[in-house]
Amino acid sequence: MGEWQQNGRRLPQTGQHSTLTMAVMMNAYRKFAAGYYVKHGEPTDTIYGIKAMLKLVRASYTHTQVIEFGPLALKALQSQMVETGSSRRYINDHLHRIRRMFKWAAGNEMIPYEVYQRLTTVDGLRKGRTEAHETAPIPPVADNVVEQTVPHLPAVVADMVRFQRLTGARPGEVCILRRCDIDTGCDVWTYRPESHNTEHHDRDRIIVIGPKAQDTLRPYLLRDVEAYCFCPADSETKRRREAHEQRVTPLKYGNRPGTCRTRNRKRPAGDSYTNDSYRRAIHRACDSAFPAPAPLARLEKETAKQGQERLTSTEREALKKWQSENRWSPNPLRHTAATEIRRQFGLEAAQVTLGHSNANVTQIYAERDLSKAAEIMRQVG
């Protein structure tokens, strides 16, 4: 009975290994992933990578028998992604996803183990030994750039940026901050997020909040203990209030407050920010703080009204390049905090603050401080 349940409530078929197609195996893996990669009732980011991988394999090997999918087929997919302009890291991620799918199928006795074992002989693409382009590492954002952007942010989002810069928290941890998750019993507060990236590894996450971050957070603690501190609805209310205070037209003319609002909005202001809405708010502020030249500014307006489909490929690339150079996202704030902590207190302090179990991960976030090496060379070099 247990084997029947593990086989998707199907009886095992004799000789199914020789006739099983890639379409059947991928469909079974898709159903498994849809139920496995779920967190608090919502799909995780992993599921979107798996869907992209399945789409890639399905385009060329839908009707191929699984036992015929070998190392050459995997290398052909690698070459195909290189030709389409995918980055080396993206290609290697897809390689791992394909192997993981075959490993799952072998573990459920859908395919012979040898089929998965053959795929392990294919190495990922190495840096400098492939035509696939490299993705640039995410650098920390300079504090002066943040200071120029903050005046163009809504008041709530500006405080989110300040809080993340001071604590080094992840963007998602800032978005789900609640009063009930904060311990204010000591001079230094502690914040235990209700959800974090490593909770499925049975690890605890504690974010320490110092005096400066406490001053930023204190006005948002005067609410229900279960409510999110940074609420988009509050930000929208403040924005409307400020717009009304700056109104020049008399009230007896034009629209009155509350009379010109869209009913049943597709995306109404919710109770908490998401990573995407947090990032979009910062990007809009960056567009205001660092305006594009006239030709690109026109493209930005057309994109906001009609989408990028109306732009040519050249215009789209030019606009994308400008935005990538003049916009920053919440993640670099974490890099900035990590770099400063490592420079002042060392790598181990940055590791503990950021909540990493391995110092090698912290080195990705915290840039090396070369000023110490320069000072040494001034004396001995």
C-alpha positions in Angstrom: 0.0 0.0 0.0 2.9 2.4 0.8 4.5 1.7 -2.5 1.2 2.3 -4.3 0.8 5.7 -2.6 4.5 6.7 -3.4 3.9 5.8 -7.0 1.1 8.4 -7.3 -1.7 5.9 -6.4 -0.8 3.8 -9.5 0.2 0.2 -9.8 3.8 -0.3 -11.1 3.8 -1.3 -14.7 6.0 -4.1 -15.9 8.6 -2.9 -18.5 7.6 0.8 -18.0 11.3 1.9 -18.0 11.7 1.1 -21.7 8.5 2.9 -22.8 8.4 5.9 -20.5 8.6 9.2 -22.3 10.1 12.4 -21.2 6.6 14.0 -21.3 5.2 11.5 -18.7 8.2 11.9 -16.4 8.2 15.7 -16.6 4.5 15.9 -15.9 4.9 13.7 -12.8 7.9 15.8 -11.6 5.9 19.0 -12.2 3.1 17.7 -10.0 5.6 16.7 -7.3 7.3 20.1 -7.4 4.0 22.0 -7.2 3.2 20.3 -3.9 6.8 20.1 -2.5 8.2 23.6 -3.1 5.6 25.4 -1.1 6.0 27.7 1.9 3.1 29.0 4.0 0.7 28.0 1.2 2.6 30.0 -1.5 4.9 28.6 -4.2 8.6 29.4 -3.6 11.0 30.8 -6.2 12.3 27.3 -6.9 9.1 26.3 -8.7 9.5 29.1 -11.3 13.0 27.8 -12.1 11.7 24.3 -12.5 8.9 25.5 -14.8 11.5 27.3 -17.0 13.6 24.1 -17.1 10.6 21.9 -18.1 9.7 24.3 -20.9 13.3 24.1 -22.2 13.4 20.3 -22.2 9.8 20.0 -23.5 10.6 22.0 -26.6 13.1 19.4 -27.9 12.5 16.1 -26.1 8.8 15.8 -25.4 8.4 12.4 -27.2 11.9 11.1 -26.5 12.0 7.9 -24.3 13.7 8.6 -21.0 16.3 5.8 -21.4 17.4 7.5 -24.6 18.1 10.9 -23.0 21.8 10.8 -22.2 24.9 13.1 -21.9 24.8 14.2 -25.5 21.2 15.4 -25.2 22.2 17.4 -22.0 25.1 18.9 -23.8 22.8 19.8 -26.7 20.6 21.7 -24.3 23.6 23.5 -22.9 24.7 24.6 -26.4 21.2 25.7 -27.2 21.1 28.0 -24.2 24.5 29.4 -25.0 23.3 30.3 -28.5 20.2 32.0 -27.2 22.4 34.3 -25.0 21.8 32.8 -21.5 24.4 33.4 -18.9 26.8 30.7 -17.7 25.2 30.7 -14.2 21.7 30.4 -15.6 22.8 27.5 -17.8 24.4 25.7 -14.9 21.4 26.2 -12.8 19.2 24.5 -15.4 21.8 21.7 -15.6 21.3 21.0 -11.9 17.5 21.2 -12.2 17.5 18.6 -14.9 19.7 16.3 -12.9 17.6 16.7 -9.8 14.5 15.7 -11.9 16.2 12.5 -13.1 17.4 11.8 -9.6 13.8 12.1 -8.3 12.5 9.9 -11.0 15.2 7.3 -10.2 14.4 7.5 -6.5 10.7 6.7 -7.3 11.7 3.8 -9.6 10.3 5.5 -12.6 13.6 5.1 -14.5 16.7 3.0 -14.1 19.3 4.6 -11.8 21.9 4.3 -14.6 20.0 7.0 -16.6 20.6 9.5 -13.9 24.1 8.3 -13.3 25.0 9.0 -17.0 23.9 12.6 -16.7 26.3 13.2 -13.8 29.2 12.8 -16.2 28.3 16.1 -17.8 30.2 19.0 -16.2 28.8 22.5 -15.8 30.3 25.3 -17.9 33.5 26.7 -16.5 34.4 30.4 -16.4 36.6 31.4 -19.3 36.0 28.1 -21.1 32.7 28.8 -22.7 31.1 31.5 -25.0 28.3 32.0 -22.4 28.5 35.5 -20.9 29.2 36.1 -17.2 26.8 38.0 -15.0 28.3 40.8 -13.0 28.3 40.4 -9.3 25.9 42.6 -7.3 28.0 45.5 -5.8 27.0 47.3 -2.6 25.2 50.6 -3.2 27.0 53.7 -2.0 25.5 55.6 0.9 25.4 58.8 -1.0 23.3 57.2 -3.7 20.9 56.0 -1.1 20.7 59.5 0.5 19.9 61.0 -2.9 17.1 58.5 -3.5 15.4 58.6 -0.1 13.8 62.0 -0.5 11.9 60.6 -3.6 10.6 57.6 -1.7 7.3 57.4 0.2 7.8 57.9 3.9 7.1 54.2 4.8 9.4 52.9 2.1 12.1 55.4 3.1 12.0 54.0 6.7 12.2 50.5 5.3 15.4 51.4 3.5 16.9 53.0 6.6 16.0 50.0 8.7 17.5 47.5 6.2 20.6 49.6 5.8 21.2 49.6 9.6 20.4 46.0 10.3 21.5 44.2 7.2 18.2 42.3 7.0 16.9 40.6 3.9 14.3 42.5 1.9 11.7 39.9 2.7 12.5 40.1 6.4 11.9 43.8 6.3 8.5 43.4 4.5 7.1 40.9 7.1 8.2 42.8 10.2 5.6 42.6 12.9 5.4 44.0 16.5 4.9 40.5 17.9 8.2 39.3 16.4 10.3 41.9 18.2 11.7 41.5 21.7 12.1 45.0 23.2 13.1 43.8 26.7 16.7 44.9 26.4 18.5 48.0 25.2 19.3 46.1 22.0 16.1 44.6 20.4 15.9 41.3 18.6 13.7 40.4 15.7 12.8 36.8 14.9 11.0 36.7 11.4 8.0 34.4 11.1 9.6 33.1 7.9 13.1 33.2 6.5 15.3 31.6 3.8 16.9 28.9 5.9 14.0 27.8 8.1 13.6 24.5 6.1 17.1 23.7 7.3 15.8 24.0 10.9 17.9 27.1 11.6 16.9 30.1 13.6 17.2 33.6 12.4 17.7 36.5 14.8 18.1 40.1 13.6 19.6 42.5 16.2 18.2 46.0 16.2 20.4 48.8 17.5 19.5 52.3 18.8 19.4 54.0 15.4 17.2 51.3 13.8 15.0 51.4 16.9 14.4 55.1 16.4 13.3 54.4 12.8 11.1 51.6 13.9 9.5 53.0 17.0 6.7 55.0 15.3 5.5 51.8 13.6 5.1 49.8 16.9 1.9 51.7 17.9 -0.4 49.3 16.1 -1.8 45.8 16.6 0.8 43.3 17.6 -0.2 41.0 14.7 -0.2 43.8 12.1 2.7 44.4 9.7 4.8 47.4 10.7 5.3 48.7 7.1 1.9 48.8 5.5 1.3 49.9 1.9 -2.2 51.0 2.8 -0.7 53.5 5.3 1.8 54.7 2.7 -1.0 55.3 0.2 -3.1 57.2 2.8 -0.1 59.4 3.6 0.5 60.1 -0.1 -3.2 61.2 -0.6 -3.1 63.3 2.5 0.1 65.1 1.3 -1.4 65.6 -2.1 -4.5 67.1 -0.6 -2.5 69.5 1.6 -0.7 70.7 -1.5 -3.9 71.3 -3.4 -4.3 74.7 -5.0 -7.7 74.3 -6.6 -10.6 75.3 -4.2 -12.6 72.4 -2.9 -15.8 73.6 -4.7 -14.0 73.0 -8.0 -12.6 69.8 -9.4 -12.6 66.4 -7.6 -13.1 66.2 -3.9 -11.1 63.7 -1.7 -12.4 60.2 -2.1 -14.6 60.9 -5.2 -12.0 60.0 -7.9 -10.9 56.5 -7.0 -10.9 53.3 -9.0 -13.2 50.7 -7.7 -12.2 47.1 -7.5 -8.6 47.8 -8.4 -6.6 44.9 -9.8 -3.8 45.5 -7.3 -5.1 47.4 -4.3 -2.8 48.4 -1.4 -2.3 45.5 0.9 -1.3 44.9 4.4 2.4 44.3 3.7 4.9 45.0 1.0 6.4 42.2 -1.1 9.9 41.9 -2.4 8.7 43.0 -5.8 6.6 46.0 -4.6 9.4 47.1 -2.4 11.9 47.0 -5.3 9.5 48.8 -7.7 9.0 51.6 -5.2 12.8 52.1 -5.0 13.1 51.9 -8.8 10.5 54.6 -9.3 12.4 56.8 -6.8 15.6 56.2 -8.7 14.0 57.4 -11.9 13.0 60.6 -10.1 16.4 61.1 -8.4 18.5 60.3 -11.4 16.4 61.4 -14.5 17.3 59.9 -17.8 18.3 62.1 -20.8 15.5 63.4 -23.0 15.4 60.5 -25.6 15.4 57.9 -22.9 12.9 59.8 -20.7 10.5 59.6 -23.7 11.0 55.9 -23.9 10.3 55.5 -20.1 7.0 57.4 -20.5 6.0 55.2 -23.5 6.9 52.1 -21.5 4.9 53.2 -18.5 1.8 53.8 -20.7 2.0 51.0 -23.3 4.7 48.6 -22.2 8.0 47.7 -23.8 6.3 45.9 -26.7 6.0 49.1 -28.6 9.8 49.8 -28.5 12.3 48.5 -31.0 15.0 46.1 -29.8 17.6 49.0 -29.9 15.4 51.3 -27.8 14.7 48.5 -25.4 18.4 47.7 -24.9 19.3 51.4 -24.5 16.6 51.9 -21.9 17.5 48.7 -20.1 21.2 49.7 -19.9 20.4 53.1 -18.5 18.0 51.7 -15.9 20.5 49.0 -14.8 23.2 51.7 -14.3 21.0 54.2 -12.5 18.7 52.0 -10.4 19.5 50.0 -7.3 17.5 47.3 -5.5 17.0 46.3 -1.9 19.6 43.5 -2.0 22.6 45.8 -2.4 21.6 47.5 0.8 22.4 44.2 2.6 25.8 44.1 0.8 26.5 47.6 1.9 25.7 46.8 5.6 27.8 43.6 5.4 30.8 45.4 3.9 30.8 48.1 6.6 30.4 45.5 9.4 33.3 43.4 8.0 35.5 46.4 7.7 35.0 47.5 11.3 34.5 44.2 13.1 35.8 41.4 10.9 34.3 38.6 8.8 32.9 36.6 11.7 30.8 39.6 12.9 29.4 40.1 9.4 28.6 36.4 9.2 26.6 36.4 12.5 24.8 39.7 11.6 23.7 38.5 8.2 22.7 35.0 9.6 24.9 32.9 7.3 25.9 29.4 8.4 29.1 29.5 6.3 31.6 32.3 6.1 32.1 31.7 2.4 28.6 32.9 1.8 29.3 36.1 3.8 32.4 36.8 1.6 30.0 37.1 -1.4 28.0 39.9 0.4 30.9 41.7 2.2 33.4 43.3 -0.1 37.1 43.1 1.0 38.5 46.2 2.5 41.7 46.9 0.6 42.6 50.0 2.6 44.3 47.8 5.3 46.5 46.2 2.6 47.3 49.6 1.2 48.4 50.8 4.6 50.6 47.8 5.2 52.3 48.3 1.8 52.9 51.9 2.6 55.1 50.8 5.5 56.7 47.6 4.2 56.4 47.8 0.4 
